[in-house]
Amino acid sequence: RISSTPLKPESRRPTEFLLADIIAISADAIICIDAEQRITLFNDGAERIFGWKAEEAIGQPLDVLLPERIRDVHHAHIERFRQSPDRARRMGQRQEISGLRKNGEEFPAEAAIAKVTMGDSVVYSVVLRDITEQVELHKRLQRAVFARDETVGVVAHDLRNPVSAVKMLSQALLNRAESLRPADTEQLSLIREAALQMDRLIQDLLDITRVESGRLMIDAQPVTTIALLEGSLRTLRPFVEAAGLTLVTDFPSTLPQVNADPERIGQVLSNLVGNAIKFGSDGGQIIVAASATDSEVTVAVTDRGRGISAEHLPHIFDRFWQASQSSIRTRGAGLGLPIAQGIIRAHGGQMRAESAPGQGTTVHFTLPVAG
C-alpha cells in the first residue's frame, strides 16, 4: 500500500524509493481511494490532468473528479467490483468514461481500477489517462474520410454523363461500320472499350462510397439458389473459356432458397470469377461450389493459380489494394473485392478468403436462407 504521507528518507527501502518515483513521474493520473471512495493518493499526473493540487484533492470524495451525470453509475460500478472476485478491471468497456477538471471542464478518459483487501478494508487504485487528443484526432480523421468519400462520389457521378455520351456516340458510329475503313472501325472499338472501362470504374467508385457510408441499396427477395448461381455463371462462362480455362460447378441436387438481390450477387460472382481468370493457371479450372446449412448457403469460388502469400492475404479486402503490390501484374483499381464483401454483408452474409502461394485461392461467401 502506498501511503499519501511521504515516508522519511531514512525509513524507506530501495523499492519504496523506486515505486514512489514511478508514481510521481507518471504522465497518467494515479489515484487511490479508500472504502468510502475518498481520495488518499493523488500523483503529479493527476494534478496536471484534473487541475487539483494533491493537498486539495486528498480527503475529498472521488465525486469531485466525476461529472455529476455519471456519479451514480460509477458508485454502482465500484460496488460491483468490490463484490466480484476480480482484482483488476478496465473501466468504460460498455460506455465512455469522462473526467471532470477543477475548472468544470469534462474530458474523455481511459481508466483501469485495481483493489487490495487489507483485513476488513479495501483500497482501490485507479490509473486514468486523458484521451482528449486521441478522440479529437479520430473525429478529424472521420470528417476527412467523409469529405473524401463525398468528393469521390460527386466526381464519379458527374463523370457518368460525358462517359455515357462517348459510349453512345462510338456505338452509333460503329453501327455504320460498312461506311468506315477497317482502321477507323478498330479505333472506334478501342474508344468504346475504353469508355466501358471508365464506366465500370465510375460504378465501382460510387459503390465503394455507398458501401463505406452504409448506403448501399440491395433488393433482396427469396430466389432459387441454383437458378441464381447458374444464371450469373452463364454470362461468365464465355470469358472463362476465352482465357483458356474451364468453369466447373459443384452443386448438390437441391439447395434452399436464399434472400438475395440477383443483380448484386451477379456482380459479386463476376468479380470473384474475374479474379480467378486473372490469377488462374493456364489450362486450369475455376470451381464454383455451393453447400447449405439450416440457416445459410455457402458459395466458394476456387482457382488453381499462383495464390496469395500469408502477409498479403489480410489486405485483399482493403480498398485500392491490389495483388500487383505482391509483384503480380494486374489491371484494376483494387475495388472489386471490398465492394463484393460490402454487397454480401448488406445481405447479412460474410465473405472470407483462404490461399497459399502456388496452391490457388478460394473465396467463400454466405447468404441467409429465405424465411
Phi, psi and omega in degrees: 000136179262121181281148176284347178260118183301141176283152174294140184309320185288343181263358182274142169273159181306319181295329179290323174302312184296313182294318179297321179292319179299314179298319183294318188269355182299135177287337177279157175282126174243118187229135173249142177228154180268188184297335177271008180061041172255144186287128178242345178214137184213103187277180182298321178299321177295322178299316182293320184284316187265340179087000177266146169280153182302318183293336176282323187279321185297130183097343179280154173291150181300339181305333182294343180259004185237140172301144186301326185293342182246007184295316180296320179297319181294318179300317179295322179296316179297320181293317178297321179294322180298322184276346183277162177281353182294143176262340179212154182202142174277134181264152176084020179291331182252346178206161183290139175268137177232147174246166181232118179283167180300328181278006178091000181279133174272153177210149178284149185211160168245142184212152173226148183230143177227157180226149175230123179266125181235096183069239180266355183254158179233135175246131179251139175241130180242131172248120186234140180236132175283119182247029180303314182295318180296318180295318180293320177298318179298319178296319179295320178296319179298318179295321180294318179296318179298315180296319178298313182294322177297318179295315178300317181296317180294313180298315180299318180297317181292335180284342186296321182296307179297324179294319177299322178296319178296318179298313184293317182293319179294322178293321178298320178290322178295331178293346177251035187299332182296339180263005183251155173286151180306322180295321179293321179298318179296317180294321177295323177297320178295320179297315180295319179297319177297320178295322178295320177296319177297320180296319178295320179295319178299317179297320177297317180297319177294318181294318184292326176291325177290320179300311187284340177265358180076019182253013179290123183263134174230152178247076184282138179208158177297125180225155177285122189298311183297319178296321178299313182290314182294325178297319179289319184288335180300321180281341182268339185303316179301325179290322178296313182293325178296335179273005180078022181245170179240130178265120182243133176251145181224082181246147170291168183296330177224146174222146178293158174294153177236158171272112185206155171263107186305321181294317181290322178292325173299323177296319179297310181296323177300319179292314183293317178292323177299319176295321179296325176294316181299316190256357180287155179279147181303133178076004183271192183245151166243121186250126175247113184242157178216147176211168186219151167240186180295334188249342185206159173250133178252129177246135180232131176247120187238135170241163180250037185272209189285342178078179183231137181289158182299326182287335180265338185304320180295346186261356189292341177263007175280137182289145182070359175279138181232150178295342179297341177289346175254033175073015174261126183276118179221168173248148179136166183264357181076030181250343188302308183292315177298326176293315179301317178297320179296322178295315181295319178296324178296335175278351184092014179253187180227155177228138178213165181226150172224141185197162174207143180306130178080358184240006178086184184222142173235128175248125180253142168219153182242153175228140181288141177293138181299136178086000000 
